[in-house]
Amino acid sequence: MPTLVAYYSRAGQNYGNGGVINLPKGNTEVLAEAIAAELGADLFKIDTVEPYPADYFATTDQAKRELRDQARPAIKGPLPSMDGVDTIVLGYPNWWGTMPMAVKTFLDSVDLAGVTILPFCTNEGSGLGGSVGDLRRSYPAATVLDGLSVRGTDSARSTGRAAAWARASLA
């Protein structure tokens, strides 16, 4: 079962422990790397052509506008080859109750017919929000499994749990 781990993650200013903290590596990226290593899967970082502002609050304002407008921010390529890929383990932070719109740019850009999507989400208490339902509504050609929610500030301590979850979910 060829699997791709695709994720969006934000390093730098993030919300955690009740305030803004600075992360050398984004929480979602930490988990995505562990999951890809566990599954022996290829890894694709979804990254926007135009970077989000360094300031956390400016980024959340932009993310809110993108969600309201159903924007599809351009992402850096090249896209990974989907030849033979039947599963995407999809990681993202919870922004305004769902995934960042750049994740939808990625999903809109690949053929999802017959693909299984296994979502995981980092957050500081909002869980998966509506992201799993959003994925199911937006991408009916794919099978979207139930997802995993990990508190962002627990990401480094949760790599083993996330990797085991992915392995068990795809067994």
C-alpha positions as CSV (number, residue, x, y, z in Angstrom):
1,M,0.0,0.0,0.0
2,P,2.0,3.1,-1.2
3,T,1.5,5.9,1.3
4,L,2.4,9.6,1.1
5,V,2.6,11.7,4.3
6,A,1.6,15.3,3.2
7,Y,1.5,18.1,5.8
8,Y,1.4,21.8,6.4
9,S,3.2,23.1,9.4
10,R,4.3,26.4,10.8
11,A,7.6,27.1,12.5
12,G,8.3,30.3,14.2
13,Q,5.6,32.1,16.2
14,N,2.8,29.7,17.3
15,Y,0.2,29.6,20.1
16,G,1.0,27.3,23.0
17,N,0.7,27.1,26.7
18,G,-1.6,30.1,26.8
19,G,0.6,32.5,24.8
20,V,2.8,32.9,21.8
21,I,5.9,30.7,21.7
22,N,8.7,30.4,19.1
23,L,9.1,27.0,17.5
24,P,12.2,26.0,15.5
25,K,10.2,23.3,13.8
26,G,6.4,23.2,13.5
27,N,4.4,20.8,15.6
28,T,2.7,19.1,12.7
29,E,6.1,18.6,11.0
30,V,7.5,16.8,14.0
31,L,4.6,14.3,13.9
32,A,4.7,14.0,10.1
33,E,8.3,13.0,10.1
34,A,7.7,10.4,12.8
35,I,4.7,8.9,10.9
36,A,6.6,8.8,7.6
37,A,9.5,7.1,9.3
38,E,7.2,4.5,10.9
39,L,5.4,3.8,7.6
40,G,8.4,4.0,5.3
41,A,6.4,6.6,3.4
42,D,7.4,9.5,1.2
43,L,7.0,12.9,2.9
44,F,5.7,16.1,1.2
45,K,5.7,19.5,2.9
46,I,2.9,21.7,1.7
47,D,4.4,25.2,1.6
48,T,3.0,28.4,0.3
49,V,4.7,30.4,-2.4
50,E,4.0,33.6,-0.4
51,P,5.0,33.0,3.2
52,Y,2.6,33.8,6.0
53,P,3.6,36.8,8.2
54,A,6.2,36.1,10.9
55,D,3.8,37.5,13.5
56,Y,1.4,34.9,14.8
57,F,-1.6,37.2,15.0
58,A,-1.1,38.5,11.5
59,T,-1.0,34.9,10.3
60,T,-4.2,34.1,12.1
61,D,-5.9,37.1,10.6
62,Q,-4.7,36.1,7.1
63,A,-5.9,32.5,7.7
64,K,-9.3,33.7,8.7
65,R,-9.6,35.8,5.5
66,E,-8.5,32.8,3.4
67,L,-11.1,30.6,5.0
68,R,-13.9,33.2,4.6
69,D,-13.0,33.6,0.9
70,Q,-12.3,29.9,0.4
71,A,-9.0,31.0,-1.0
72,R,-6.5,28.5,-2.5
73,P,-3.0,30.0,-1.8
74,A,-0.4,28.9,-4.3
75,I,1.9,26.2,-3.0
76,K,5.4,25.4,-3.9
77,G,6.1,22.6,-6.3
78,P,6.7,20.3,-7.7
79,L,3.9,18.2,-6.4
80,P,4.8,14.6,-5.4
81,S,4.1,11.9,-7.9
82,M,0.8,10.2,-7.0
83,D,1.5,7.1,-9.2
84,G,0.4,4.2,-7.1
85,V,-0.3,6.2,-4.0
86,D,-3.5,4.9,-2.4
87,T,-3.2,6.5,1.0
88,I,-2.4,10.1,2.1
89,V,-1.7,10.6,5.8
90,L,-2.6,14.3,5.9
91,G,-1.3,16.6,8.7
92,Y,-2.2,20.2,9.5
93,P,-2.7,22.6,12.4
94,N,-6.3,23.5,13.3
95,W,-6.8,27.0,11.9
96,W,-10.3,28.5,12.6
97,G,-11.9,25.1,13.1
98,T,-10.4,23.4,10.0
99,M,-7.3,22.9,8.0
100,P,-5.2,25.8,6.5
101,M,-6.5,26.6,3.0
102,A,-3.1,25.7,1.5
103,V,-3.9,22.1,2.4
104,K,-7.0,22.3,0.2
105,T,-4.8,23.8,-2.6
106,F,-2.7,20.6,-2.4
107,L,-5.8,18.3,-2.3
108,D,-7.4,20.1,-5.2
109,S,-4.2,19.6,-7.2
110,V,-4.0,15.8,-7.0
111,D,-6.3,13.0,-8.2
112,L,-8.0,11.6,-5.1
113,A,-10.2,9.0,-6.8
114,G,-9.9,5.8,-4.7
115,V,-7.4,7.4,-2.3
116,T,-7.8,7.0,1.5
117,I,-7.0,10.1,3.5
118,L,-5.9,9.6,7.1
119,P,-5.9,13.1,8.8
120,F,-4.1,14.2,11.9
121,C,-4.2,17.7,13.4
122,T,-2.3,19.7,15.9
123,N,-4.0,22.2,18.0
124,E,-4.1,23.8,21.5
125,G,-7.4,22.4,22.6
126,S,-9.8,22.7,19.6
127,G,-9.2,19.1,18.5
128,L,-9.9,18.3,14.9
129,G,-12.6,20.9,14.7
130,G,-14.7,20.4,11.6
131,S,-11.8,19.3,9.5
132,V,-12.8,15.7,9.0
133,G,-16.3,16.6,7.9
134,D,-14.9,19.3,5.7
135,L,-12.6,16.7,4.0
136,R,-15.4,14.3,3.5
137,R,-17.7,17.0,2.0
138,S,-15.0,18.6,-0.2
139,Y,-13.4,15.4,-1.5
140,P,-16.1,12.8,-1.9
141,A,-13.9,10.7,-4.4
142,A,-11.7,9.9,-1.4
143,T,-12.3,7.8,1.7
144,V,-11.6,9.9,4.7
145,L,-10.9,8.0,7.9
146,D,-11.3,9.3,11.4
147,G,-8.4,11.5,12.5
148,L,-6.0,12.0,15.3
149,S,-5.8,15.2,17.3
150,V,-2.6,16.0,19.2
151,R,-2.0,19.1,21.4
152,G,0.7,21.0,19.6
153,T,2.7,21.5,22.8
154,D,2.7,17.7,23.2
155,S,3.9,16.9,19.7
156,A,7.5,16.1,20.6
157,R,6.3,13.7,23.3
158,S,3.6,12.2,21.0
159,T,5.6,11.0,18.1
160,G,5.5,7.4,19.1
161,R,1.7,7.6,19.8
162,A,1.1,9.2,16.4
163,A,3.3,6.7,14.5
164,A,1.5,3.8,16.2
165,W,-1.9,5.3,15.5
166,A,-1.0,5.7,11.8
167,R,0.3,2.1,11.6
168,A,-2.8,0.7,13.3
169,S,-5.2,2.8,11.3
170,L,-3.8,1.5,8.0
171,A,-3.5,-2.1,9.1
